[in-house]
């Protein structure tokens, strides 16, 4: 990975980003 030091430091932030993205996709799928 290009930024291993960032991966460790922001793992939780990355998970939050993924979760928020999933929520956005679910909201878009609703009419």
mmCIF entry with sequence, helices, sheets and N, C-alpha, C, O atoms, coordinates in Angstrom:
data_MODEL
# 
_entry.id   MODEL 
# 
_entity.id                         1 
_entity.type                       polymer 
_entity.pdbx_number_of_molecules   1 
# 
_entity_poly.entity_id                      1 
_entity_poly.type                           'polypeptide(L)' 
_entity_poly.nstd_linkage                   no 
_entity_poly.nstd_monomer                   no 
_entity_poly.pdbx_seq_one_letter_code       
;(UNK)(UNK)(UNK)(UNK)(UNK)(UNK)(UNK)(UNK)(UNK)(UNK)(UNK)(UNK)(UNK)(UNK)(UNK)(UNK)
(UNK)(UNK)(UNK)(UNK)(UNK)(UNK)(UNK)(UNK)(UNK)(UNK)(UNK)(UNK)(UNK)(UNK)(UNK)
;
_entity_poly.pdbx_seq_one_letter_code_can   XXXXXXXXXXXXXXXXXXXXXXXXXXXXXXX 
_entity_poly.pdbx_strand_id                 A 
# 
loop_
_entity_poly_seq.entity_id 
_entity_poly_seq.num 
_entity_poly_seq.mon_id 
_entity_poly_seq.hetero 
1 1  UNK n 
1 2  UNK n 
1 3  UNK n 
1 4  UNK n 
1 5  UNK n 
1 6  UNK n 
1 7  UNK n 
1 8  UNK n 
1 9  UNK n 
1 10 UNK n 
1 11 UNK n 
1 12 UNK n 
1 13 UNK n 
1 14 UNK n 
1 15 UNK n 
1 16 UNK n 
1 17 UNK n 
1 18 UNK n 
1 19 UNK n 
1 20 UNK n 
1 21 UNK n 
1 22 UNK n 
1 23 UNK n 
1 24 UNK n 
1 25 UNK n 
1 26 UNK n 
1 27 UNK n 
1 28 UNK n 
1 29 UNK n 
1 30 UNK n 
1 31 UNK n 
# 
_struct_asym.id          A 
_struct_asym.entity_id   1 
# 
loop_
_struct_conf.conf_type_id 
_struct_conf.id 
_struct_conf.pdbx_PDB_helix_id 
_struct_conf.beg_label_comp_id 
_struct_conf.beg_label_asym_id 
_struct_conf.beg_label_seq_id 
_struct_conf.pdbx_beg_PDB_ins_code 
_struct_conf.end_label_comp_id 
_struct_conf.end_label_asym_id 
_struct_conf.end_label_seq_id 
_struct_conf.pdbx_end_PDB_ins_code 
_struct_conf.beg_auth_comp_id 
_struct_conf.beg_auth_asym_id 
_struct_conf.beg_auth_seq_id 
_struct_conf.end_auth_comp_id 
_struct_conf.end_auth_asym_id 
_struct_conf.end_auth_seq_id 
_struct_conf.pdbx_PDB_helix_class 
_struct_conf.details 
_struct_conf.pdbx_PDB_helix_length 
HELX_P HELX_P1 AA1 UNK A 4  ? UNK A 9  ? UNK A 4  UNK A 9  1 ? 6  
HELX_P HELX_P2 AA2 UNK A 11 ? UNK A 29 ? UNK A 11 UNK A 29 1 ? 19 
# 
_struct_conf_type.id          HELX_P 
_struct_conf_type.criteria    ? 
_struct_conf_type.reference   ? 
# 
loop_
_atom_site.group_PDB 
_atom_site.id 
_atom_site.type_symbol 
_atom_site.label_atom_id 
_atom_site.label_alt_id 
_atom_site.label_comp_id 
_atom_site.label_asym_id 
_atom_site.label_entity_id 
_atom_site.label_seq_id 
_atom_site.pdbx_PDB_ins_code 
_atom_site.Cartn_x 
_atom_site.Cartn_y 
_atom_site.Cartn_z 
_atom_site.occupancy 
_atom_site.B_iso_or_equiv 
_atom_site.pdbx_formal_charge 
_atom_site.auth_seq_id 
_atom_site.auth_comp_id 
_atom_site.auth_asym_id 
_atom_site.auth_atom_id 
_atom_site.pdbx_PDB_model_num 
ATOM 1   N N  . UNK A 1 1  ? 0.848   -1.196 0.000  1.00 0.00 ? 1  UNK A N  1 
ATOM 2   C CA . UNK A 1 1  ? 0.000   0.000  0.000  1.00 0.00 ? 1  UNK A CA 1 
ATOM 3   C C  . UNK A 1 1  ? 0.883   1.246  0.000  1.00 0.00 ? 1  UNK A C  1 
ATOM 4   O O  . UNK A 1 1  ? 1.967   1.253  0.584  1.00 0.00 ? 1  UNK A O  1 
ATOM 5   N N  . UNK A 1 2  ? 0.414   2.276  -0.650 1.00 0.00 ? 2  UNK A N  1 
ATOM 6   C CA . UNK A 1 2  ? 1.241   3.470  -0.813 1.00 0.00 ? 2  UNK A CA 1 
ATOM 7   C C  . UNK A 1 2  ? 1.380   4.253  0.496  1.00 0.00 ? 2  UNK A C  1 
ATOM 8   O O  . UNK A 1 2  ? 2.396   4.904  0.738  1.00 0.00 ? 2  UNK A O  1 
ATOM 9   N N  . UNK A 1 3  ? 0.337   4.178  1.337  1.00 0.00 ? 3  UNK A N  1 
ATOM 10  C CA . UNK A 1 3  ? 0.381   4.972  2.569  1.00 0.00 ? 3  UNK A CA 1 
ATOM 11  C C  . UNK A 1 3  ? 0.058   4.106  3.786  1.00 0.00 ? 3  UNK A C  1 
ATOM 12  O O  . UNK A 1 3  ? -1.005  4.259  4.387  1.00 0.00 ? 3  UNK A O  1 
ATOM 13  N N  . UNK A 1 4  ? 0.955   3.208  4.151  1.00 0.00 ? 4  UNK A N  1 
ATOM 14  C CA . UNK A 1 4  ? 0.678   2.290  5.270  1.00 0.00 ? 4  UNK A CA 1 
ATOM 15  C C  . UNK A 1 4  ? 0.492   3.025  6.594  1.00 0.00 ? 4  UNK A C  1 
ATOM 16  O O  . UNK A 1 4  ? -0.286  2.597  7.447  1.00 0.00 ? 4  UNK A O  1 
ATOM 17  N N  . UNK A 1 5  ? 1.216   4.139  6.760  1.00 0.00 ? 5  UNK A N  1 
ATOM 18  C CA . UNK A 1 5  ? 1.114   4.866  8.031  1.00 0.00 ? 5  UNK A CA 1 
ATOM 19  C C  . UNK A 1 5  ? -0.247  5.546  8.158  1.00 0.00 ? 5  UNK A C  1 
ATOM 20  O O  . UNK A 1 5  ? -0.754  5.737  9.263  1.00 0.00 ? 5  UNK A O  1 
ATOM 21  N N  . UNK A 1 6  ? -0.833  5.908  7.017  1.00 0.00 ? 6  UNK A N  1 
ATOM 22  C CA . UNK A 1 6  ? -2.171  6.503  7.066  1.00 0.00 ? 6  UNK A CA 1 
ATOM 23  C C  . UNK A 1 6  ? -3.220  5.427  7.315  1.00 0.00 ? 6  UNK A C  1 
ATOM 24  O O  . UNK A 1 6  ? -4.206  5.653  8.015  1.00 0.00 ? 6  UNK A O  1 
ATOM 25  N N  . UNK A 1 7  ? -2.990  4.247  6.729  1.00 0.00 ? 7  UNK A N  1 
ATOM 26  C CA . UNK A 1 7  ? -3.959  3.162  6.860  1.00 0.00 ? 7  UNK A CA 1 
ATOM 27  C C  . UNK A 1 7  ? -4.185  2.821  8.337  1.00 0.00 ? 7  UNK A C  1 
ATOM 28  O O  . UNK A 1 7  ? -5.322  2.622  8.764  1.00 0.00 ? 7  UNK A O  1 
ATOM 29  N N  . UNK A 1 8  ? -3.109  2.755  9.107  1.00 0.00 ? 8  UNK A N  1 
ATOM 30  C CA . UNK A 1 8  ? -3.241  2.413  10.514 1.00 0.00 ? 8  UNK A CA 1 
ATOM 31  C C  . UNK A 1 8  ? -3.906  3.540  11.295 1.00 0.00 ? 8  UNK A C  1 
ATOM 32  O O  . UNK A 1 8  ? -4.743  3.293  12.163 1.00 0.00 ? 8  UNK A O  1 
ATOM 33  N N  . UNK A 1 9  ? -3.533  4.769  10.984 1.00 0.00 ? 9  UNK A N  1 
ATOM 34  C CA . UNK A 1 9  ? -4.009  5.909  11.769 1.00 0.00 ? 9  UNK A CA 1 
ATOM 35  C C  . UNK A 1 9  ? -5.476  6.210  11.477 1.00 0.00 ? 9  UNK A C  1 
ATOM 36  O O  . UNK A 1 9  ? -6.209  6.656  12.359 1.00 0.00 ? 9  UNK A O  1 
ATOM 37  N N  . UNK A 1 10 ? -5.900  5.966  10.244 1.00 0.00 ? 10 UNK A N  1 
ATOM 38  C CA . UNK A 1 10 ? -7.247  6.374  9.844  1.00 0.00 ? 10 UNK A CA 1 
ATOM 39  C C  . UNK A 1 10 ? -8.142  5.171  9.543  1.00 0.00 ? 10 UNK A C  1 
ATOM 40  O O  . UNK A 1 10 ? -9.120  5.291  8.805  1.00 0.00 ? 10 UNK A O  1 
ATOM 41  N N  . UNK A 1 11 ? -7.809  4.023  10.109 1.00 0.00 ? 11 UNK A N  1 
ATOM 42  C CA . UNK A 1 11 ? -8.607  2.826  9.823  1.00 0.00 ? 11 UNK A CA 1 
ATOM 43  C C  . UNK A 1 11 ? -10.058 3.041  10.250 1.00 0.00 ? 11 UNK A C  1 
ATOM 44  O O  . UNK A 1 11 ? -10.985 2.670  9.530  1.00 0.00 ? 11 UNK A O  1 
ATOM 45  N N  . UNK A 1 12 ? -10.247 3.641  11.425 1.00 0.00 ? 12 UNK A N  1 
ATOM 46  C CA . UNK A 1 12 ? -11.609 3.879  11.903 1.00 0.00 ? 12 UNK A CA 1 
ATOM 47  C C  . UNK A 1 12 ? -12.313 4.900  11.016 1.00 0.00 ? 12 UNK A C  1 
ATOM 48  O O  . UNK A 1 12 ? -13.489 4.739  10.692 1.00 0.00 ? 12 UNK A O  1 
ATOM 49  N N  . UNK A 1 13 ? -11.591 5.955  10.620 1.00 0.00 ? 13 UNK A N  1 
ATOM 50  C CA . UNK A 1 13 ? -12.187 6.969  9.750  1.00 0.00 ? 13 UNK A CA 1 
ATOM 51  C C  . UNK A 1 13 ? -12.561 6.355  8.410  1.00 0.00 ? 13 UNK A C  1 
ATOM 52  O O  . UNK A 1 13 ? -13.585 6.698  7.820  1.00 0.00 ? 13 UNK A O  1 
ATOM 53  N N  . UNK A 1 14 ? -11.716 5.440  7.935  1.00 0.00 ? 14 UNK A N  1 
ATOM 54  C CA . UNK A 1 14 ? -12.002 4.778  6.654  1.00 0.00 ? 14 UNK A CA 1 
ATOM 55  C C  . UNK A 1 14 ? -13.264 3.932  6.784  1.00 0.00 ? 14 UNK A C  1 
ATOM 56  O O  . UNK A 1 14 ? -14.103 3.922  5.883  1.00 0.00 ? 14 UNK A O  1 
ATOM 57  N N  . UNK A 1 15 ? -13.398 3.220  7.910  1.00 0.00 ? 15 UNK A N  1 
ATOM 58  C CA . UNK A 1 15 ? -14.598 2.414  8.131  1.00 0.00 ? 15 UNK A CA 1 
ATOM 59  C C  . UNK A 1 15 ? -15.837 3.305  8.159  1.00 0.00 ? 15 UNK A C  1 
ATOM 60  O O  . UNK A 1 15 ? -16.884 2.945  7.621  1.00 0.00 ? 15 UNK A O  1 
ATOM 61  N N  . UNK A 1 16 ? -15.707 4.479  8.796  1.00 0.00 ? 16 UNK A N  1 
ATOM 62  C CA . UNK A 1 16 ? -16.835 5.416  8.835  1.00 0.00 ? 16 UNK A CA 1 
ATOM 63  C C  . UNK A 1 16 ? -17.183 5.876  7.426  1.00 0.00 ? 16 UNK A C  1 
ATOM 64  O O  . UNK A 1 16 ? -18.354 6.019  7.073  1.00 0.00 ? 16 UNK A O  1 
ATOM 65  N N  . UNK A 1 17 ? -16.149 6.102  6.635  1.00 0.00 ? 17 UNK A N  1 
ATOM 66  C CA . UNK A 1 17 ? -16.363 6.538  5.251  1.00 0.00 ? 17 UNK A CA 1 
ATOM 67  C C  . UNK A 1 17 ? -17.115 5.461  4.471  1.00 0.00 ? 17 UNK A C  1 
ATOM 68  O O  . UNK A 1 17 ? -18.055 5.759  3.733  1.00 0.00 ? 17 UNK A O  1 
ATOM 69  N N  . UNK A 1 18 ? -16.696 4.215  4.639  1.00 0.00 ? 18 UNK A N  1 
ATOM 70  C CA . UNK A 1 18 ? -17.358 3.112  3.938  1.00 0.00 ? 18 UNK A CA 1 
ATOM 71  C C  . UNK A 1 18 ? -18.806 2.976  4.398  1.00 0.00 ? 18 UNK A C  1 
ATOM 72  O O  . UNK A 1 18 ? -19.709 2.768  3.587  1.00 0.00 ? 18 UNK A O  1 
ATOM 73  N N  . UNK A 1 19 ? -19.018 3.096  5.709  1.00 0.00 ? 19 UNK A N  1 
ATOM 74  C CA . UNK A 1 19 ? -20.372 2.962  6.232  1.00 0.00 ? 19 UNK A CA 1 
ATOM 75  C C  . UNK A 1 19 ? -21.267 4.078  5.716  1.00 0.00 ? 19 UNK A C  1 
ATOM 76  O O  . UNK A 1 19 ? -22.415 3.830  5.347  1.00 0.00 ? 19 UNK A O  1 
ATOM 77  N N  . UNK A 1 20 ? -20.757 5.303  5.685  1.00 0.00 ? 20 UNK A N  1 
ATOM 78  C CA . UNK A 1 20 ? -21.554 6.428  5.197  1.00 0.00 ? 20 UNK A CA 1 
ATOM 79  C C  . UNK A 1 20 ? -21.850 6.255  3.714  1.00 0.00 ? 20 UNK A C  1 
ATOM 80  O O  . UNK A 1 20 ? -22.924 6.630  3.243  1.00 0.00 ? 20 UNK A O  1 
ATOM 81  N N  . UNK A 1 21 ? -20.889 5.682  2.973  1.00 0.00 ? 21 UNK A N  1 
ATOM 82  C CA . UNK A 1 21 ? -21.099 5.445  1.547  1.00 0.00 ? 21 UNK A CA 1 
ATOM 83  C C  . UNK A 1 21 ? -22.197 4.403  1.348  1.00 0.00 ? 21 UNK A C  1 
ATOM 84  O O  . UNK A 1 21 ? -23.035 4.535  0.457  1.00 0.00 ? 21 UNK A O  1 
ATOM 85  N N  . UNK A 1 22 ? -22.183 3.378  2.178  1.00 0.00 ? 22 UNK A N  1 
ATOM 86  C CA . UNK A 1 22 ? -23.217 2.340  2.086  1.00 0.00 ? 22 UNK A CA 1 
ATOM 87  C C  . UNK A 1 22 ? -24.589 2.947  2.380  1.00 0.00 ? 22 UNK A C  1 
ATOM 88  O O  . UNK A 1 22 ? -25.568 2.633  1.704  1.00 0.00 ? 22 UNK A O  1 
ATOM 89  N N  . UNK A 1 23 ? -24.654 3.812  3.386  1.00 0.00 ? 23 UNK A N  1 
ATOM 90  C CA . UNK A 1 23 ? -25.921 4.447  3.720  1.00 0.00 ? 23 UNK A CA 1 
ATOM 91  C C  . UNK A 1 23 ? -26.405 5.304  2.565  1.00 0.00 ? 23 UNK A C  1 
ATOM 92  O O  . UNK A 1 23 ? -27.599 5.347  2.272  1.00 0.00 ? 23 UNK A O  1 
ATOM 93  N N  . UNK A 1 24 ? -25.480 5.983  1.912  1.00 0.00 ? 24 UNK A N  1 
ATOM 94  C CA . UNK A 1 24 ? -25.846 6.832  0.775  1.00 0.00 ? 24 UNK A CA 1 
ATOM 95  C C  . UNK A 1 24 ? -26.417 5.983  -0.350 1.00 0.00 ? 24 UNK A C  1 
ATOM 96  O O  . UNK A 1 24 ? -27.406 6.362  -0.978 1.00 0.00 ? 24 UNK A O  1 
ATOM 97  N N  . UNK A 1 25 ? -25.800 4.843  -0.605 1.00 0.00 ? 25 UNK A N  1 
ATOM 98  C CA . UNK A 1 25 ? -26.289 3.949  -1.665 1.00 0.00 ? 25 UNK A CA 1 
ATOM 99  C C  . UNK A 1 25 ? -27.686 3.440  -1.315 1.00 0.00 ? 25 UNK A C  1 
ATOM 100 O O  . UNK A 1 25 ? -28.542 3.334  -2.194 1.00 0.00 ? 25 UNK A O  1 
ATOM 101 N N  . UNK A 1 26 ? -27.924 3.127  -0.050 1.00 0.00 ? 26 UNK A N  1 
ATOM 102 C CA . UNK A 1 26 ? -29.236 2.631  0.354  1.00 0.00 ? 26 UNK A CA 1 
ATOM 103 C C  . UNK A 1 26 ? -30.284 3.720  0.186  1.00 0.00 ? 26 UNK A C  1 
ATOM 104 O O  . UNK A 1 26 ? -31.403 3.454  -0.252 1.00 0.00 ? 26 UNK A O  1 
ATOM 105 N N  . UNK A 1 27 ? -29.917 4.946  0.536  1.00 0.00 ? 27 UNK A N  1 
ATOM 106 C CA . UNK A 1 27 ? -30.860 6.051  0.406  1.00 0.00 ? 27 UNK A CA 1 
ATOM 107 C C  . UNK A 1 27 ? -31.172 6.319  -1.065 1.00 0.00 ? 27 UNK A C  1 
ATOM 108 O O  . UNK A 1 27 ? -32.307 6.652  -1.406 1.00 0.00 ? 27 UNK A O  1 
ATOM 109 N N  . UNK A 1 28 ? -30.172 6.177  -1.937 1.00 0.00 ? 28 UNK A N  1 
ATOM 110 C CA . UNK A 1 28 ? -30.390 6.402  -3.363 1.00 0.00 ? 28 UNK A CA 1 
ATOM 111 C C  . UNK A 1 28 ? -31.286 5.311  -3.949 1.00 0.00 ? 28 UNK A C  1 
ATOM 112 O O  . UNK A 1 28 ? -32.043 5.567  -4.886 1.00 0.00 ? 28 UNK A O  1 
ATOM 113 N N  . UNK A 1 29 ? -31.204 4.104  -3.407 1.00 0.00 ? 29 UNK A N  1 
ATOM 114 C CA . UNK A 1 29 ? -31.987 2.994  -3.949 1.00 0.00 ? 29 UNK A CA 1 
ATOM 115 C C  . UNK A 1 29 ? -33.464 3.136  -3.583 1.00 0.00 ? 29 UNK A C  1 
ATOM 116 O O  . UNK A 1 29 ? -34.327 2.529  -4.217 1.00 0.00 ? 29 UNK A O  1 
ATOM 117 N N  . UNK A 1 30 ? -33.753 3.944  -2.551 1.00 0.00 ? 30 UNK A N  1 
ATOM 118 C CA . UNK A 1 30 ? -35.154 4.143  -2.151 1.00 0.00 ? 30 UNK A CA 1 
ATOM 119 C C  . UNK A 1 30 ? -35.813 5.173  -3.066 1.00 0.00 ? 30 UNK A C  1 
ATOM 120 O O  . UNK A 1 30 ? -35.157 6.114  -3.514 1.00 0.00 ? 30 UNK A O  1 
ATOM 121 N N  . UNK A 1 31 ? -37.085 5.002  -3.341 1.00 0.00 ? 31 UNK A N  1 
ATOM 122 C CA . UNK A 1 31 ? -37.809 5.936  -4.216 1.00 0.00 ? 31 UNK A CA 1 
ATOM 123 C C  . UNK A 1 31 ? -38.034 7.296  -3.550 1.00 0.00 ? 31 UNK A C  1 
ATOM 124 O O  . UNK A 1 31 ? -38.627 8.189  -4.155 1.00 0.00 ? 31 UNK A O  1 
# 
